[in-house]
C-alpha cells in the first residue's frame, strides 16, 4: 500500500483543483450554461464529465484504465467482482421486497435505494470490520454489507423501535433522520480513535503513522447532496480537517433532496467544498462499483495513516421516490429517469463480467435465486416482529433510575388497569 | 467529607471538580471554545490543558453544534465528554444535537448507546453583560425527556455535583450562575461521591414554618436574604435550593408545603411555561388541601432579556421576593398578571 507521502495524494489534490478550474459548468449538467441565475433552478440531470470523475468501468461495461486508481483495485479479480455484483443484486431485491411490504401495509414507510447500489456496495466493501459507519436513512446496502439482515433491516420502518440493530455489534449507528447530523458523530468517533491511540501510547493518526505502525480504524459518514447545505456538515468538515481526524465523508449525490435538485444546494460541484476545508476531494461515478471501491479505499487509507479526512462525491441517481410517501412525477421527467436507467449500476457490472466471460445466464439466474432467498428471509422476518408492549415507551429513556418517570409510568399503568383485558 | 477543605470561589470549585473527574477517569475529556491556553472565559478550566494535555482538554472550532455532535461521536467510542458552552445564549445553535440526538440516543438504541455527556452552561444575568450573555434557558431542557438538568448555588456543590454529573450515565445540562463565579466558600474537592447526597436531591438551606420558597442557582442567596428580612417581620420562611430541575425533588417540596401551606417559586427565566409553572402545578395537584394561598411565582418577565441598564427590573431581587412572600401571606393583595380583555390573546385592552 502507498504511504501517506505517496505522490498520489498530492496528485489527487490537484485533480480536485483541475475540476475547479475547468468544469464549474459540469456541476449541474451544465445548468450554468443554460439558465441565468435569476430563473428557477434547472432540473437537468447532472452530467458525468469523464475529465473530472473517476470511472473504471463505463456505462457500457467497458473497463477503462486509470493510472491513479487501478492500483487501488488490482486485487479485485473476477470472483471479487462477482461478489460485488451479487451484493448489488441482493440489495436491489431487498429494496423491491421492502417497497412491496410497505404497499402491503407491513411497513409504515420505506426510502428506496434503487439506483444507488454501486455507491453503497462499493464504499461499504472498502471498509474493514472494525471501522464504524454513521449513515442516513437510505443506506440499506451499507447495512446489508455490515451484516444487518432480515427483520433488523426494517424494524424501524415497521415503527416498533428507534434502532433496528445493536450499533456496537454491527459497527454501524442507527439510521439518522436529521439531515447531516451524523457527519459530526462520525468526526467525534474518529476523534475517539485518535484519543484511544494516545491513551495506548501509540502514535495518533493525526500525527502520521510511523513506519511499522499498524494503521488505525476509521469512521465513515454517509450523507446526501441535500445534507451538504446543513451547517452540521460544514462544521463536521471543519472539525475533521483541522484535527486531521480519521474519517471519510461519503456524499451520495443522487441529484434530488425530495423535490429539490442539487442545483439548489450548490453552485459548484459538491466535491469542490473540500478545497475550502483543506481536505482532498474526489468525484467518482457513483454507478461504477469498482471506481467507488477504489476511491473509498484510497480515502480510508489516507484516514488511517494520518492524512485526515476526504470528501467523496459519488455521483448517482435516486431512481425511486424519496420514500414510499413521495410522488416524484410532480418534479421530474420520465426522460430524466430514462437517462439514468441507461447508466444502471447493476447492468454495467454485469455487462463487464459477461464481456470477460465471467458471467452467463446461469450465473445471473443463480445470483437472482440467492437474492430471492434473501428477500424471502426479509419477508419472513417481518412477520416475526412483535408489537412492543406499551411499557416500552417508558424504558431506556434514562440510563439511570428516574423516580419521576417511574411514577408517570405507574400512573399510566393504573389508568390502563381500568380497562377490560383486550381493550387496551 | 473525606478530604481537607479549602476556601475556593465557585469557579475554582468547578475547576477542582473537573480536575478530580479528569484524574478519576481517563475517558473524561473536556471540549469547548477557549478552554485550553486561556482556561475558559471564566477561567473554569484554568490550567487543565497544561496538566492533562490537549487531547483531554480540547479547544474546538467555534461551532456549538459541532462541539455537541463531536461529543456524541466520542461517547459512541466510550468517552465521557464534558462540554463548555461559552455563554448561555450560544447553546441554541447546538439545540438540535442536544434535543434530537443527545437526549434521545439511549432510548433510540434501547440502551445500547448511553450519552454520558455533561453540558456546562454559564447561566443568567445580573452582571451587566451584552445581549445573548444573560439567558435562562432551563425550561427548554427541563421539557426534554432524556436530559437531566441541574444548577449549583455554592462552591461545594459546584465541585461535587459537577463530578456527579460527569459520572452519571445520562446527559446532564449543568447550569453555572455567572453571578456566583467569584463567590467564595469552603470546598472539599475530594468528597466520596458514594457519601454525597444524590444529584437529584433538593436541600433545605433554611428551615421555616410559614412559607416555602423554592429556587436555585444565584437566587438561593436572594431567597435567604428575603427569609432573614421576613423574620424581622415575624414570618418564618423555609428556603429550598432545588439543585436539580429535572428530575426535581417533588417529595422535598411537597413535604415542605404541607407544613407551611404556602409556596413561592423564584426564578430568573420567563414566567410563561417556566420551571416555576411546573412546580406550582405539581404542588397544587398534591397539596391542594394544605394550601393557604395560591402558589406564587416571582420570575423574569415574558420579555427578551433586557439591556444591562434595565436588568434590575427583570431579575428577581430581594424586594420582589419579599413581595411574593407577602402576597402568599395575605399581607398585600394577591396581584398576578391578568389580561383584562375578554378575548384572551387578542392583544387589545378593554377601554375603562
Interface residues (C-beta under 8 A of the other chain):
Chain A: X132 X134 X161 X162 X163 X166 X167 X168 X173 X174 X178 X181 X183 X184 X185 X186 X187 X188 X189 X190 X191 X192 X193 X194 X195 X196 X198 X199 X204 X219 X231 X232 X235 X236 X238 X239 X242 X395 X396 X397 X398 X399 X400 X402 X403 X404 X405
Chain B: X26 X29 X55 X58 X60 X61 X63 X65 X66 X68 X69 X70 X71 X72 X73 X74 X75 X76 X77 X78 X79 X93 X96 X97 X100 X101 X104 X106 X107 X108 X109 X110 X111 X112 X113 X114 X116 X145 X146 X148 X168 X169 X170 X200 X246 X247 X248 X250
